[in-house]
Amino acid sequence: MKIVGVLSDTHACWDNKFIFYFSNCDEIWHAGDIGSELVLSRLQQFKTIRAVYGNIDGYVLKIICPKILRFRIENVNVLLTHIGGYPGNYDFKIRNELYKNTPDIFVCGHSHILKIVYDEKLGVLCLNPGASGKYGVHKMRTLLRFVINGNQINNIEIIELN
């Protein structure tokens, strides 16, 4: 069993609430637009982190983090990227990746809009944690936390930071 915390679009904003809400997590996933190496470093000092770079991230973060990250946790295949879209409107740059080797969980950010949608057609759980930074049009800063046990994804929590 693994407890996972997910965030996106920090835009260089650090919040000590990340530590509070992710303290019981085994690892943290960051879906891009990290904004600074300092945010990534602080997360890495705290927990195991899996992160991708986003469209605002600079050269250093693009060296440290991939654009697309595929991995397996417990018995669940995960695809993590920044710009991904949602069921029925996947970004054209990720669509082939999703269709040719469909993951169990697809995580992306970019829109600053929290979404948890199960794609019936592909059989994939699509997660967008919204934005946890202060830059952007969103009114509420959000995080996600959930449990992976074997091949089951349970107890998805939406955490509001404001």
N, C-alpha and C positions, 0 to 999 in steps of 0.2 A: 504494500500500500504506500502511495506517495501523495503528499499534499502539495499542490502547485498554486503559486500566485502568478497572476498575469497582469502586465501593465503595458501601456503604449503611450507614445506622444508626450513624454515628459518635457521635451523642449528645454532641456538644461535645468529644469526645476527639481530640486531635491526637497522631499518632505519627510520628516522623521516619522510620520504616520506609516510610511512604507515599512519601516522596521516593526512598528507595532502590529500592523495587519498581516505581515508576512513572517512573523516570528515563529509560527508553528509550521511553516512550509518547509518542505524538503528542497525545493528549488523554485526559482523565479524565471519566468519567461518575459522578455521585453520585445514587443512587436514593432520596434523602430521609432525613428525620430527621438532618439535618446537626447541629442542636443549637446552633450559634453562628455568628455572622457571621465570627468569627475563623478557624474551620476553613475556611469557604468562601474567605475572603480569602487564606489561606496556600496553598490549592490553586490559586487564580487567579494568584498570583505565580509559581507553579512551572510550570504548564501551562495549555493551553486547557481550560476546564471546562464541562461541560454538566450542569446540576443541576436537580432538582425539589425542592419542599418536601415534608416529611412531616407526619404528624399531631402531632408534638411541636414542630415549628418555629413560632417566633413571628412576629409581625407583620412585622418587617423582612425576614426570609427569605422570607415569602410575597409581599412586594413585589418582591424581587430575582429569585426563582425562580418559574416556573409550577408548576401542579399536574401538568400533563401536557405533555410535550415530544415533538414529532415532528420528525425531521430525517432527512436523507439523508447518508450518508458513503460515499465511493466509490460503488458501485452498490447499496447496502443501505439499506433503509428501516427506521428505528428508532422505537420507541415506548417512552418512559421515563416512569415514574410511581412513586409510592411504594407504594400499596396496590393490588396487582394480582391476587394469587392465582397459580394454576398451572393447567395443562391439566386440564380436567374440573371445575375449581373456581375459575374466574375470579371476581373480585369483581364484583358486579352493577353497580358504578359505572363500570367500565372495559369490561365485556363488549361493549356495543354498539360502542364505539370499535374494539375488536379485530376484531369481525365485519364491520363495514361497510368498513373500510379496513385489512386485515390487514397488519401490518409483516413484515419478514423477521426482525427481532430484537425481542423484548419484554423489557424490563428493569424489574424492580421490586424492592423491598426489603420492609420491615415485619416479616416473620415471624422474622427473625434466623436463618433456616434456609437454608443454601446449597443451591441447586437449579440444575441444568442439565438441561433437559428439552426434547426436540423434540416439539412438538404435531403429530402426523401429520395430524389432522383439518384444522387450519388451515394447516399448512405454515409454522409459525413456531418459531424457536428462542427458548425462554423461559429467561431468566437471572435468578437471584437471587443476588447475591454474598454473602449471609449478612450478618453484622454485623461492622464493623471497630472499633466502639467497645467500651467496657468495661461499659456498662450493659445489663442484660438477662440472660436465663437461659442464653444460649449458653455453651458451654464453650471453643470455639475461635473466635478472631477471624479473619475471612477476607476476601480480596480476589480479584478475577478479573483476568486479563490475556489478551488474544487479538489476533489479526491479522485485519484485513479487507483483502482484496485483490480488487478488482473486486466481484464478487457472492459471493465465497467468505469464509466465516468459519472460520479455522483456528487451530491451536495454542492451544486454550483451556487456560489454566493456573489451577489453584487455588493460592492463596498463603495459607499459614497464618502468622499473626502471633505466636502464643504459643509 
